[in-house]
């Protein structure tokens, strides 16, 4: 199910969702293999940026343009998340979006839902993307608060 006139190509996907989509959809080695096949050299990881983050950021940067890497990753994401894209089409944006906004950390198919929303050309998608970015940030804050409480309480 490749990007069509009804769907946004990967190089037009919102940057705020790209890292989450890549991280939730691929193992680090899978992304490294795609980058290596395109002869992309990666910087050495440092103590403030682990190897997985270096790989995701490199893949993300290449997804800003129509090139071999973005085309491969876009096709792989389309195949991997075809069911989520189909469910969005069947349910409509609002119903499909609701669980992402309420409890994103509880969704086993979060990567697919993010890909389906990010590539949707449905009316309201720009607002939905902004809402999803906010929900993901709040989910991260909740997780940090829980872990902090666990450490303080122990």
VEXVEX-954516 format. One record per atom (N, C-alpha, C): atom name; residue in three letters; x, y, z; residue number from 1. Coordinates in Angstrom, 3 decimals. Each point is the difference from the previous one (the first is absolute). Last residue first. Layout:
// residues N
{rec 'CA' 'ALA' {X Y Z} NUM} ...
//
This chain:
// residues 154
{rec 'N' 'UNK' {11.235 4.422 47.003} 154} {rec 'CA' 'UNK' {0.767 -1.187 0.386} 154} {rec 'C' 'UNK' {1.159 0.303 0.886} 154} {rec 'N' 'UNK' {-3.081 3.283 -1.964} 153} {rec 'CA' 'UNK' {-0.701 -0.847 0.976} 153} {rec 'C' 'UNK' {0.823 -1.181 0.462} 153} {rec 'N' 'UNK' {1.573 2.917 -3.393} 152} {rec 'CA' 'UNK' {-0.102 0.767 1.239} 152} {rec 'C' 'UNK' {-0.611 -0.865 1.094} 152} {rec 'N' 'UNK' {0.284 -1.814 -4.329} 151} {rec 'CA' 'UNK' {1.334 0.167 0.573} 151} {rec 'C' 'UNK' {-0.043 0.742 1.330} 151} {rec 'N' 'UNK' {-4.026 -0.600 -2.420} 150} {rec 'CA' 'UNK' {0.514 -1.314 0.375} 150} {rec 'C' 'UNK' {1.372 0.131 0.677} 150} {rec 'N' 'UNK' {-1.907 3.851 -1.855} 149} {rec 'CA' 'UNK' {-0.691 -0.384 1.226} 149} {rec 'C' 'UNK' {0.489 -1.353 0.488} 149} {rec 'N' 'UNK' {1.581 1.430 -4.116} 148} {rec 'CA' 'UNK' {0.556 0.849 1.059} 148} {rec 'C' 'UNK' {-0.626 -0.358 1.324} 148} {rec 'N' 'UNK' {-1.710 -2.066 -3.807} 147} {rec 'CA' 'UNK' {1.317 -0.540 0.316} 147} {rec 'C' 'UNK' {0.666 0.807 1.111} 147} {rec 'N' 'UNK' {-4.154 1.528 -1.604} 146} {rec 'CA' 'UNK' {-0.152 -1.309 0.639} 146} {rec 'C' 'UNK' {1.346 -0.570 0.422} 146} {rec 'N' 'UNK' {-0.004 3.979 -2.497} 145} {rec 'CA' 'UNK' {-0.536 0.247 1.347} 145} {rec 'C' 'UNK' {-0.152 -1.314 0.764} 145} {rec 'N' 'UNK' {1.285 -0.217 -4.527} 144} {rec 'CA' 'UNK' {1.080 0.538 0.830} 144} {rec 'C' 'UNK' {-0.472 0.229 1.431} 144} {rec 'N' 'UNK' {-3.245 -1.311 -3.080} 143} {rec 'CA' 'UNK' {0.941 -1.092 0.228} 143} {rec 'C' 'UNK' {1.163 0.464 0.874} 143} {rec 'N' 'UNK' {-3.121 3.226 -1.413} 142} {rec 'CA' 'UNK' {-0.604 -0.926 0.972} 142} {rec 'C' 'UNK' {0.960 -1.126 0.350} 142} {rec 'N' 'UNK' {1.336 2.933 -3.386} 141} {rec 'CA' 'UNK' {0.044 0.675 1.297} 141} {rec 'C' 'UNK' {-0.598 -0.892 1.080} 141} {rec 'N' 'UNK' {-0.275 -1.495 -4.420} 140} {rec 'CA' 'UNK' {1.387 -0.024 0.463} 140} {rec 'C' 'UNK' {0.147 0.646 1.363} 140} {rec 'N' 'UNK' {-4.155 0.257 -2.084} 139} {rec 'CA' 'UNK' {0.267 -1.393 0.371} 139} {rec 'C' 'UNK' {1.420 -0.154 0.520} 139} {rec 'N' 'UNK' {-1.224 4.142 -1.779} 138} {rec 'CA' 'UNK' {-0.621 -0.207 1.313} 138} {rec 'C' 'UNK' {0.213 -1.429 0.487} 138} {rec 'N' 'UNK' {1.497 1.043 -4.326} 137} {rec 'CA' 'UNK' {0.793 0.745 0.988} 137} {rec 'C' 'UNK' {-0.565 -0.210 1.400} 137} {rec 'N' 'UNK' {-2.414 -1.817 -3.550} 136} {rec 'CA' 'UNK' {1.247 -0.737 0.191} 136} {rec 'C' 'UNK' {0.892 0.695 1.024} 136} {rec 'N' 'UNK' {-3.968 2.184 -1.250} 135} {rec 'CA' 'UNK' {-0.305 -1.213 0.770} 135} {rec 'C' 'UNK' {1.264 -0.814 0.263} 135} {rec 'N' 'UNK' {0.356 3.788 -2.800} 134} {rec 'CA' 'UNK' {-0.265 0.396 1.381} 134} {rec 'C' 'UNK' {-0.259 -1.217 0.884} 134} {rec 'N' 'UNK' {0.450 -0.704 -4.606} 133} {rec 'CA' 'UNK' {1.291 0.442 0.554} 133} {rec 'C' 'UNK' {-0.162 0.389 1.461} 133} {rec 'N' 'UNK' {-3.898 -1.020 -2.317} 132} {rec 'CA' 'UNK' {0.785 -1.201 0.259} 132} {rec 'C' 'UNK' {1.349 0.373 0.597} 132} {rec 'N' 'UNK' {-2.796 3.485 -1.441} 131} {rec 'CA' 'UNK' {-0.559 -0.648 1.185} 131} {rec 'C' 'UNK' {0.803 -1.237 0.381} 131} {rec 'N' 'UNK' {1.116 2.222 -3.980} 130} {rec 'CA' 'UNK' {0.345 0.847 1.146} 130} {rec 'C' 'UNK' {-0.514 -0.625 1.301} 130} {rec 'N' 'UNK' {-1.227 -2.118 -3.971} 129} {rec 'CA' 'UNK' {1.441 -0.167 0.228} 129} {rec 'C' 'UNK' {0.433 0.831 1.200} 129} {rec 'N' 'UNK' {-4.425 0.511 -1.452} 128} {rec 'CA' 'UNK' {0.196 -1.312 0.618} 128} {rec 'C' 'UNK' {1.476 -0.233 0.314} 128} {rec 'N' 'UNK' {-1.196 3.848 -2.424} 127} {rec 'CA' 'UNK' {-0.404 0.130 1.402} 127} {rec 'C' 'UNK' {0.230 -1.317 0.733} 127} {rec 'N' 'UNK' {0.754 -0.104 -4.566} 126} {rec 'CA' 'UNK' {0.992 0.891 0.629} 126} {rec 'C' 'UNK' {-0.317 0.211 1.475} 126} {rec 'N' 'UNK' {-3.046 -2.524 -2.699} 125} {rec 'CA' 'UNK' {1.225 -0.716 0.336} 125} {rec 'C' 'UNK' {1.018 0.896 0.693} 125} {rec 'N' 'UNK' {-4.511 1.057 -1.909} 124} {rec 'CA' 'UNK' {0.209 -0.056 1.437} 124} {rec 'C' 'UNK' {1.290 -0.686 0.408} 124} {rec 'N' 'UNK' {-2.179 -1.359 -4.540} 123} {rec 'CA' 'UNK' {-0.195 1.322 0.584} 123} {rec 'C' 'UNK' {0.160 -0.134 1.513} 123} {rec 'N' 'UNK' {2.584 -3.575 -2.928} 122} {rec 'CA' 'UNK' {-1.350 0.342 0.444} 122} {rec 'C' 'UNK' {-0.043 1.424 0.542} 122} {rec 'N' 'UNK' {3.734 -2.763 -1.736} 121} {rec 'CA' 'UNK' {-0.329 1.309 -0.573} 121} {rec 'C' 'UNK' {-1.414 0.420 0.369} 121} {rec 'N' 'UNK' {4.065 -3.495 2.225} 120} {rec 'CA' 'UNK' {-1.377 0.257 -0.417} 120} {rec 'C' 'UNK' {-0.134 1.399 -0.584} 120} {rec 'N' 'UNK' {3.913 -2.097 2.107} 119} {rec 'CA' 'UNK' {-0.069 -0.059 -1.463} 119} {rec 'C' 'UNK' {-1.402 0.263 -0.536} 119} {rec 'N' 'UNK' {0.998 -0.032 4.733} 118} {rec 'CA' 'UNK' {0.994 0.893 -0.603} 118} {rec 'C' 'UNK' {-0.076 0.020 -1.518} 118} {rec 'N' 'UNK' {-2.763 -3.025 2.535} 117} {rec 'CA' 'UNK' {-0.402 1.397 0.208} 117} {rec 'C' 'UNK' {0.940 0.943 -0.740} 117} {rec 'N' 'UNK' {1.077 -4.572 -0.087} 116} {rec 'CA' 'UNK' {-1.272 0.217 -0.699} 116} {rec 'C' 'UNK' {-0.448 1.454 0.118} 116} {rec 'N' 'UNK' {3.834 -1.331 2.426} 115} {rec 'CA' 'UNK' {0.260 0.010 -1.442} 115} {rec 'C' 'UNK' {-1.286 0.296 -0.777} 115} {rec 'N' 'UNK' {-0.384 -0.581 4.645} 114} {rec 'CA' 'UNK' {0.700 1.252 -0.305} 114} {rec 'C' 'UNK' {0.279 0.121 -1.492} 114} {rec 'N' 'UNK' {-1.886 -4.007 1.524} 113} {rec 'CA' 'UNK' {-0.967 1.095 0.101} 113} {rec 'C' 'UNK' {0.656 1.343 -0.332} 113} {rec 'N' 'UNK' {2.763 -3.776 0.211} 112} {rec 'CA' 'UNK' {-0.891 -0.055 -1.154} 112} {rec 'C' 'UNK' {-1.021 1.118 0.012} 112} {rec 'N' 'UNK' {2.855 -0.472 3.740} 111} {rec 'CA' 'UNK' {0.771 0.373 -1.188} 111} {rec 'C' 'UNK' {-0.861 0.029 -1.253} 111} {rec 'N' 'UNK' {-1.947 -1.591 4.044} 110} {rec 'CA' 'UNK' {0.191 1.458 -0.021} 110} {rec 'C' 'UNK' {0.791 0.446 -1.229} 110} {rec 'N' 'UNK' {-2.056 -4.406 1.794} 109} {rec 'CA' 'UNK' {0.182 0.397 -1.395} 109} {rec 'C' 'UNK' {0.243 1.501 -0.137} 109} {rec 'N' 'UNK' {-0.826 -2.090 4.209} 108} {rec 'CA' 'UNK' {1.023 -0.878 -0.574} 108} {rec 'C' 'UNK' {0.301 0.376 -1.451} 108} {rec 'N' 'UNK' {-1.823 3.140 4.217} 107} {rec 'CA' 'UNK' {-0.331 -0.532 -1.324} 107} {rec 'C' 'UNK' {1.139 -0.857 -0.548} 107} {rec 'N' 'UNK' {-0.185 2.712 4.191} 106} {rec 'CA' 'UNK' {-0.670 -1.294 0.121} 106} {rec 'C' 'UNK' {-0.284 -0.670 -1.345} 106} {rec 'N' 'UNK' {1.924 4.462 0.642} 105} {rec 'CA' 'UNK' {0.961 -0.994 0.489} 105} {rec 'C' 'UNK' {-0.605 -1.389 0.128} 105} {rec 'N' 'UNK' {-2.617 3.911 -1.287} 104} {rec 'CA' 'UNK' {0.891 -0.495 -1.056} 104} {rec 'C' 'UNK' {0.950 -1.094 0.473} 104} {rec 'N' 'UNK' {-4.648 2.148 1.567} 103} {rec 'CA' 'UNK' {0.987 -0.873 0.645} 103} {rec 'C' 'UNK' {0.993 -0.539 -1.031} 103} {rec 'N' 'UNK' {-3.267 3.559 -1.080} 102} {rec 'CA' 'UNK' {-0.322 -0.325 1.388} 102} {rec 'C' 'UNK' {1.102 -0.783 0.705} 102} {rec 'N' 'UNK' {0.171 1.328 -4.690} 101} {rec 'CA' 'UNK' {-0.008 1.187 0.852} 101} {rec 'C' 'UNK' {-0.198 -0.343 1.472} 101} {rec 'N' 'UNK' {-0.160 -3.386 -3.295} 100} {rec 'CA' 'UNK' {1.350 0.575 -0.033} 100} {rec 'C' 'UNK' {0.082 1.198 0.941} 100} {rec 'N' 'UNK' {-4.197 -2.135 -0.762} 99} {rec 'CA' 'UNK' {0.878 -0.757 0.902} 99} {rec 'C' 'UNK' {1.429 0.554 0.052} 99} {rec 'N' 'UNK' {-3.124 2.246 -3.039} 98} {rec 'CA' 'UNK' {-0.384 0.048 1.422} 98} {rec 'C' 'UNK' {0.928 -0.802 0.921} 98} {rec 'N' 'UNK' {0.042 0.199 -5.025} 97} {rec 'CA' 'UNK' {0.882 0.867 0.781} 97} {rec 'C' 'UNK' {-0.236 -0.093 1.503} 97} {rec 'N' 'UNK' {-2.753 -2.176 -3.312} 96} {rec 'CA' 'UNK' {1.318 -0.637 -0.010} 96} {rec 'C' 'UNK' {0.963 0.741 0.934} 96} {rec 'N' 'UNK' {-4.326 1.796 -0.750} 95} {rec 'CA' 'UNK' {-0.094 -1.249 0.769} 95} {rec 'C' 'UNK' {1.358 -0.688 0.114} 95} {rec 'N' 'UNK' {-0.206 3.954 -2.668} 94} {rec 'CA' 'UNK' {-0.354 0.287 1.396} 94} {rec 'C' 'UNK' {-0.041 -1.268 0.853} 94} {rec 'N' 'UNK' {0.837 -0.273 -4.813} 93} {rec 'CA' 'UNK' {1.084 0.573 0.790} 93} {rec 'C' 'UNK' {-0.362 0.155 1.471} 93} {rec 'N' 'UNK' {-2.257 -3.882 -2.990} 92} {rec 'CA' 'UNK' {0.018 1.451 -0.021} 92} {rec 'C' 'UNK' {1.020 0.523 1.009} 92} {rec 'N' 'UNK' {-1.158 -4.724 -1.355} 91} {rec 'CA' 'UNK' {-0.592 0.609 1.202} 91} {rec 'C' 'UNK' {-0.132 1.509 -0.066} 91} {rec 'N' 'UNK' {1.995 -2.660 -3.604} 90} {rec 'CA' 'UNK' {-1.307 -0.577 0.322} 90} {rec 'C' 'UNK' {-0.696 0.737 1.143} 90} {rec 'N' 'UNK' {4.426 1.211 -1.367} 89} {rec 'CA' 'UNK' {-0.916 0.251 -1.118} 89} {rec 'C' 'UNK' {-1.411 -0.485 0.332} 89} {rec 'N' 'UNK' {3.411 -0.970 3.066} 88} {rec 'CA' 'UNK' {-0.274 1.445 -0.011} 88} {rec 'C' 'UNK' {-1.001 0.328 -1.097} 88} {rec 'N' 'UNK' {1.547 -4.395 0.150} 87} {rec 'CA' 'UNK' {-0.929 0.286 1.109} 87} {rec 'C' 'UNK' {-0.327 1.483 0.079} 87} {rec 'N' 'UNK' {3.238 -1.400 -3.143} 86} {rec 'CA' 'UNK' {-1.339 -0.448 -0.401} 86} {rec 'C' 'UNK' {-1.031 0.287 1.101} 86} {rec 'N' 'UNK' {4.503 0.881 0.946} 85} {rec 'CA' 'UNK' {-0.450 0.933 -1.041} 85} {rec 'C' 'UNK' {-1.417 -0.369 -0.433} 85} {rec 'N' 'UNK' {2.097 -2.917 2.945} 84} {rec 'CA' 'UNK' {-0.352 1.253 0.678} 84} {rec 'C' 'UNK' {-0.515 1.029 -0.995} 84} {rec 'N' 'UNK' {1.615 -4.090 -1.704} 83} {rec 'CA' 'UNK' {-1.254 -0.203 0.744} 83} {rec 'C' 'UNK' {-0.431 1.283 0.702} 83} {rec 'N' 'UNK' {4.193 -0.089 -2.285} 82} {rec 'CA' 'UNK' {-1.135 0.010 -0.929} 82} {rec 'C' 'UNK' {-1.333 -0.165 0.737} 82} {rec 'N' 'UNK' {4.944 0.352 1.434} 81} {rec 'CA' 'UNK' {-1.167 0.615 0.644} 81} {rec 'C' 'UNK' {-1.231 0.075 -0.902} 81} {rec 'N' 'UNK' {4.252 -1.975 -1.376} 80} {rec 'CA' 'UNK' {-0.071 -0.331 1.424} 80} {rec 'C' 'UNK' {-1.309 0.469 0.633} 80} {rec 'N' 'UNK' {1.021 1.193 -4.509} 79} {rec 'CA' 'UNK' {-0.255 -1.443 0.142} 79} {rec 'C' 'UNK' {-0.226 -0.383 1.449} 79} {rec 'N' 'UNK' {1.180 4.468 -0.889} 78} {rec 'CA' 'UNK' {-1.300 -0.297 -0.619} 78} {rec 'C' 'UNK' {-0.361 -1.474 0.155} 78} {rec 'N' 'UNK' {4.274 1.374 1.366} 77} {rec 'CA' 'UNK' {-1.027 0.453 0.944} 77} {rec 'C' 'UNK' {-1.397 -0.259 -0.550} 77} {rec 'N' 'UNK' {3.628 -0.933 -2.817} 76} {rec 'CA' 'UNK' {-0.008 -0.937 1.122} 76} {rec 'C' 'UNK' {-1.066 0.389 1.020} 76} {rec 'N' 'UNK' {0.690 2.904 -3.635} 75} {rec 'CA' 'UNK' {-0.599 -1.267 -0.452} 75} {rec 'C' 'UNK' {-0.087 -1.000 1.151} 75} {rec 'N' 'UNK' {2.210 4.061 0.893} 74} {rec 'CA' 'UNK' {-1.424 0.235 -0.242} 74} {rec 'C' 'UNK' {-0.710 -1.269 -0.439} 74} {rec 'N' 'UNK' {4.690 -0.116 0.461} 73} {rec 'CA' 'UNK' {-0.667 0.060 1.304} 73} {rec 'C' 'UNK' {-1.499 0.233 -0.151} 73} {rec 'N' 'UNK' {2.580 0.057 -3.935} 72} {rec 'CA' 'UNK' {0.039 -1.332 0.613} 72} {rec 'C' 'UNK' {-0.743 0.016 1.324} 72} {rec 'N' 'UNK' {0.493 4.140 -2.155} 71} {rec 'CA' 'UNK' {-0.900 -0.871 -0.753} 71} {rec 'C' 'UNK' {-0.048 -1.405 0.595} 71} {rec 'N' 'UNK' {3.030 3.150 1.783} 70} {rec 'CA' 'UNK' {-1.381 0.338 0.368} 70} {rec 'C' 'UNK' {-0.997 -0.875 -0.748} 70} {rec 'N' 'UNK' {4.566 -0.565 -1.065} 69} {rec 'CA' 'UNK' {-0.271 -0.405 1.383} 69} {rec 'C' 'UNK' {-1.451 0.304 0.371} 69} {rec 'N' 'UNK' {1.567 1.392 -4.295} 68} {rec 'CA' 'UNK' {-0.064 -1.462 0.110} 68} {rec 'C' 'UNK' {-0.363 -0.447 1.416} 68} {rec 'N' 'UNK' {-1.776 4.790 -1.144} 67} {rec 'CA' 'UNK' {1.269 -0.633 -0.342} 67} {rec 'C' 'UNK' {-0.137 -1.505 0.225} 67} {rec 'N' 'UNK' {-2.613 4.975 0.762} 66} {rec 'CA' 'UNK' {-0.284 -1.174 -0.809} 66} {rec 'C' 'UNK' {1.334 -0.566 -0.461} 66} {rec 'N' 'UNK' {-0.280 2.799 4.645} 65} {rec 'CA' 'UNK' {0.015 0.157 -1.455} 65} {rec 'C' 'UNK' {-0.375 -1.321 -0.671} 65} {rec 'N' 'UNK' {0.319 0.504 4.762} 64} {rec 'CA' 'UNK' {-0.488 1.336 -0.358} 64} {rec 'C' 'UNK' {-0.085 0.220 -1.502} 64} {rec 'N' 'UNK' {1.785 -3.908 2.502} 63} {rec 'CA' 'UNK' {-1.413 -0.073 -0.377} 63} {rec 'C' 'UNK' {-0.585 1.368 -0.356} 63} {rec 'N' 'UNK' {4.481 -0.727 1.682} 62} {rec 'CA' 'UNK' {-0.104 -0.411 -1.398} 62} {rec 'C' 'UNK' {-1.448 -0.070 -0.477} 62} {rec 'N' 'UNK' {0.937 1.018 4.549} 61} {rec 'CA' 'UNK' {0.525 1.077 -0.854} 61} {rec 'C' 'UNK' {-0.138 -0.349 -1.481} 61} {rec 'N' 'UNK' {-1.177 -3.313 3.199} 60} {rec 'CA' 'UNK' {-0.949 1.115 -0.013} 60} {rec 'C' 'UNK' {0.472 1.084 -0.966} 60} {rec 'N' 'UNK' {2.930 -3.543 0.885} 59} {rec 'CA' 'UNK' {-1.104 -0.419 -0.878} 59} {rec 'C' 'UNK' {-1.022 1.124 -0.138} 59} {rec 'N' 'UNK' {3.482 0.765 3.003} 58} {rec 'CA' 'UNK' {0.533 -0.058 -1.370} 58} {rec 'C' 'UNK' {-1.100 -0.388 -0.986} 58} {rec 'N' 'UNK' {-1.056 -0.054 4.598} 57} {rec 'CA' 'UNK' {0.168 1.379 -0.488} 57} {rec 'C' 'UNK' {0.545 0.029 -1.430} 57} {rec 'N' 'UNK' {-0.384 -4.199 2.162} 56} {rec 'CA' 'UNK' {-1.329 0.574 -0.256} 56} {rec 'C' 'UNK' {0.124 1.416 -0.564} 56} {rec 'N' 'UNK' {3.965 -2.120 1.365} 55} {rec 'CA' 'UNK' {-0.554 -0.663 -1.186} 55} {rec 'C' 'UNK' {-1.360 0.601 -0.357} 55} {rec 'N' 'UNK' {2.092 1.449 3.960} 54} {rec 'CA' 'UNK' {0.793 0.451 -1.148} 54} {rec 'C' 'UNK' {-0.598 -0.562 -1.288} 54} {rec 'N' 'UNK' {-1.804 -1.517 4.051} 53} {rec 'CA' 'UNK' {-0.441 1.356 -0.306} 53} {rec 'C' 'UNK' {0.757 0.570 -1.198} 53} {rec 'N' 'UNK' {1.242 -4.246 1.647} 52} {rec 'CA' 'UNK' {-1.353 -0.062 -0.560} 52} {rec 'C' 'UNK' {-0.507 1.387 -0.391} 52} {rec 'N' 'UNK' {4.220 -0.417 2.231} 51} {rec 'CA' 'UNK' {0.027 -0.414 -1.404} 51} {rec 'C' 'UNK' {-1.386 -0.027 -0.622} 51} {rec 'N' 'UNK' {0.637 3.314 4.167} 50} {rec 'CA' 'UNK' {0.275 -1.412 -0.277} 50} {rec 'C' 'UNK' {-0.111 -0.322 -1.490} 50} {rec 'N' 'UNK' {1.211 4.569 2.737} 49} {rec 'CA' 'UNK' {-0.881 -0.454 -1.078} 49} {rec 'C' 'UNK' {0.336 -1.448 -0.338} 49} {rec 'N' 'UNK' {2.341 2.444 3.356} 48} {rec 'CA' 'UNK' {-1.282 0.700 0.094} 48} {rec 'C' 'UNK' {-0.986 -0.430 -1.092} 48} {rec 'N' 'UNK' {4.496 -1.741 0.333} 47} {rec 'CA' 'UNK' {-0.676 -0.315 1.257} 47} {rec 'C' 'UNK' {-1.354 0.679 0.126} 47} {rec 'N' 'UNK' {1.584 -1.036 -4.907} 46} {rec 'CA' 'UNK' {0.723 0.565 1.136} 46} {rec 'C' 'UNK' {-0.792 -0.294 1.260} 46} {rec 'N' 'UNK' {0.628 -2.047 -5.458} 45} {rec 'CA' 'UNK' {-0.847 0.382 1.131} 45} {rec 'C' 'UNK' {0.872 0.571 1.121} 45} {rec 'N' 'UNK' {1.423 0.400 -5.189} 44} {rec 'CA' 'UNK' {0.153 -0.866 1.170} 44} {rec 'C' 'UNK' {-0.959 0.453 1.093} 44} {rec 'N' 'UNK' {-1.325 0.879 -5.133} 43} {rec 'CA' 'UNK' {0.978 0.472 0.988} 43} {rec 'C' 'UNK' {0.078 -0.985 1.163} 43} {rec 'N' 'UNK' {-1.276 -1.650 -4.991} 42} {rec 'CA' 'UNK' {-0.582 0.537 1.227} 42} {rec 'C' 'UNK' {1.091 0.542 0.905} 42} {rec 'N' 'UNK' {-0.838 -0.919 -5.613} 41} {rec 'CA' 'UNK' {0.877 -0.213 1.156} 41} {rec 'C' 'UNK' {-0.604 0.724 1.201} 41} {rec 'N' 'UNK' {-2.070 -2.218 -4.717} 40} {rec 'CA' 'UNK' {-0.056 1.134 0.921} 40} {rec 'C' 'UNK' {0.917 -0.312 1.174} 40} {rec 'N' 'UNK' {-1.337 -2.648 -4.159} 39} {rec 'CA' 'UNK' {1.354 0.488 0.258} 39} {rec 'C' 'UNK' {0.010 1.283 0.820} 39} {rec 'N' 'UNK' {-3.712 -3.019 -1.209} 38} {rec 'CA' 'UNK' {0.066 1.287 -0.707} 38} {rec 'C' 'UNK' {1.355 0.675 0.200} 38} {rec 'N' 'UNK' {-0.906 -4.052 2.178} 37} {rec 'CA' 'UNK' {-0.255 -0.303 -1.412} 37} {rec 'C' 'UNK' {0.073 1.265 -0.855} 37} {rec 'N' 'UNK' {0.283 0.434 4.693} 36} {rec 'CA' 'UNK' {1.229 -0.579 -0.552} 36} {rec 'C' 'UNK' {-0.161 -0.309 -1.484} 36} {rec 'N' 'UNK' {-3.797 1.512 2.379} 35} {rec 'CA' 'UNK' {0.984 1.078 -0.149} 35} {rec 'C' 'UNK' {1.297 -0.522 -0.619} 35} {rec 'N' 'UNK' {-3.332 -3.133 1.036} 34} {rec 'CA' 'UNK' {-0.494 0.885 -1.072} 34} {rec 'C' 'UNK' {1.022 1.102 -0.260} 34} {rec 'N' 'UNK' {0.910 -2.833 3.609} 33} {rec 'CA' 'UNK' {0.138 -0.714 -1.273} 33} {rec 'C' 'UNK' {-0.467 0.852 -1.174} 33} {rec 'N' 'UNK' {-0.601 1.639 4.405} 32} {rec 'CA' 'UNK' {1.427 -0.005 -0.358} 32} {rec 'C' 'UNK' {0.215 -0.685 -1.344} 32} {rec 'N' 'UNK' {-4.309 -0.145 1.834} 31} {rec 'CA' 'UNK' {0.320 1.334 -0.519} 31} {rec 'C' 'UNK' {1.468 0.088 -0.414} 31} {rec 'N' 'UNK' {-1.332 -3.973 2.027} 30} {rec 'CA' 'UNK' {-0.721 0.153 -1.271} 30} {rec 'C' 'UNK' {0.308 1.351 -0.634} 30} {rec 'N' 'UNK' {1.672 -0.914 4.328} 29} {rec 'CA' 'UNK' {0.743 -0.706 -1.060} 29} {rec 'C' 'UNK' {-0.687 0.118 -1.359} 29} {rec 'N' 'UNK' {-2.155 1.741 3.936} 28} {rec 'CA' 'UNK' {1.167 0.793 -0.393} 28} {rec 'C' 'UNK' {0.733 -0.650 -1.165} 28} {rec 'N' 'UNK' {-5.107 -1.026 0.276} 27} {rec 'CA' 'UNK' {1.125 -0.275 0.892} 27} {rec 'C' 'UNK' {1.177 0.835 -0.504} 27} {rec 'N' 'UNK' {-5.119 1.552 -1.036} 26} {rec 'CA' 'UNK' {1.197 -0.712 -0.426} 26} {rec 'C' 'UNK' {0.924 -0.297 1.175} 26} {rec 'N' 'UNK' {-4.293 2.338 0.413} 25} {rec 'CA' 'UNK' {-0.220 -0.875 -1.148} 25} {rec 'C' 'UNK' {1.191 -0.878 -0.370} 25} {rec 'N' 'UNK' {-0.325 3.514 3.497} 24} {rec 'CA' 'UNK' {-1.023 -1.007 0.299} 24} {rec 'C' 'UNK' {-0.148 -1.048 -1.102} 24} {rec 'N' 'UNK' {3.051 3.679 -0.482} 23} {rec 'CA' 'UNK' {0.387 -0.756 1.198} 23} {rec 'C' 'UNK' {-0.990 -1.119 0.316} 23} {rec 'N' 'UNK' {-0.928 3.016 -3.611} 22} {rec 'CA' 'UNK' {1.175 -0.826 -0.285} 22} {rec 'C' 'UNK' {0.359 -0.886 1.188} 22} {rec 'N' 'UNK' {-3.495 3.088 0.594} 21} {rec 'CA' 'UNK' {-0.383 -1.009 -0.996} 21} {rec 'C' 'UNK' {1.174 -0.934 -0.278} 21} {rec 'N' 'UNK' {0.804 3.687 2.792} 20} {rec 'CA' 'UNK' {-0.837 -0.996 0.675} 20} {rec 'C' 'UNK' {-0.395 -1.108 -0.970} 20} {rec 'N' 'UNK' {2.359 3.672 -1.753} 19} {rec 'CA' 'UNK' {0.859 -0.794 0.882} 19} {rec 'C' 'UNK' {-0.794 -1.099 0.696} 19} {rec 'N' 'UNK' {-2.450 3.053 -2.765} 18} {rec 'CA' 'UNK' {0.906 -0.880 -0.743} 18} {rec 'C' 'UNK' {0.859 -0.867 0.918} 18} {rec 'N' 'UNK' {-3.247 3.610 1.175} 17} {rec 'CA' 'UNK' {-0.422 -1.396 0.094} 17} {rec 'C' 'UNK' {1.013 -0.967 -0.606} 17} {rec 'N' 'UNK' {0.609 4.769 -0.027} 16} {rec 'CA' 'UNK' {-0.266 -0.334 1.390} 16} {rec 'C' 'UNK' {-0.459 -1.425 0.200} 16} {rec 'N' 'UNK' {0.692 1.953 -4.366} 15} {rec 'CA' 'UNK' {1.253 -0.350 0.688} 15} {rec 'C' 'UNK' {-0.226 -0.415 1.445} 15} {rec 'N' 'UNK' {-3.608 -0.563 -4.097} 14} {rec 'CA' 'UNK' {0.362 0.925 1.066} 14} {rec 'C' 'UNK' {1.243 -0.485 0.749} 14} {rec 'N' 'UNK' {-0.820 -1.407 -5.132} 13} {rec 'CA' 'UNK' {-0.497 -0.361 1.325} 13} {rec 'C' 'UNK' {0.536 0.991 1.026} 13} {rec 'N' 'UNK' {0.994 -0.343 -4.832} 12} {rec 'CA' 'UNK' {-0.911 1.057 0.444} 12} {rec 'C' 'UNK' {-0.581 -0.279 1.389} 12} {rec 'N' 'UNK' {2.932 -3.012 -2.350} 11} {rec 'CA' 'UNK' {0.750 1.251 0.099} 11} {rec 'C' 'UNK' {-0.892 1.194 0.342} 11} {rec 'N' 'UNK' {-1.826 -4.455 -0.699} 10} {rec 'CA' 'UNK' {0.787 0.082 1.223} 10} {rec 'C' 'UNK' {0.731 1.337 0.143} 10} {rec 'N' 'UNK' {-4.542 -0.041 -2.842} 9} {rec 'CA' 'UNK' {1.249 -0.766 -0.052} 9} {rec 'C' 'UNK' {0.841 0.263 1.259} 9} {rec 'N' 'UNK' {-5.523 0.142 -0.281} 8} {rec 'CA' 'UNK' {1.184 0.852 0.008} 8} {rec 'C' 'UNK' {1.258 -0.873 -0.102} 8} {rec 'N' 'UNK' {-5.083 -1.207 -1.972} 7} {rec 'CA' 'UNK' {0.872 -0.099 1.174} 7} {rec 'C' 'UNK' {1.251 0.844 -0.195} 7} {rec 'N' 'UNK' {-3.422 -0.565 -3.337} 6} {rec 'CA' 'UNK' {-0.840 0.051 1.199} 6} {rec 'C' 'UNK' {0.830 -0.023 1.282} 6} {rec 'N' 'UNK' {1.922 -0.389 -4.429} 5} {rec 'CA' 'UNK' {-0.546 1.346 0.144} 5} {rec 'C' 'UNK' {-0.882 0.152 1.246} 5} {rec 'N' 'UNK' {3.392 -3.704 0.710} 4} {rec 'CA' 'UNK' {-0.760 0.289 -1.210} 4} {rec 'C' 'UNK' {-0.482 1.438 0.107} 4} {rec 'N' 'UNK' {3.655 -3.841 2.394} 3} {rec 'CA' 'UNK' {-0.596 1.329 0.047} 3} {rec 'C' 'UNK' {-0.633 0.280 -1.361} 3} {rec 'N' 'UNK' {0.303 -5.129 0.944} 2} {rec 'CA' 'UNK' {0.905 1.143 -0.061} 2} {rec 'C' 'UNK' {-0.740 1.318 0.104} 2} {rec 'N' 'UNK' {-0.841 -5.203 1.077} 1} {rec 'CA' 'UNK' {-0.840 1.173 0.000} 1} {rec 'C' 'UNK' {0.893 1.247 0.000} 1} 
//
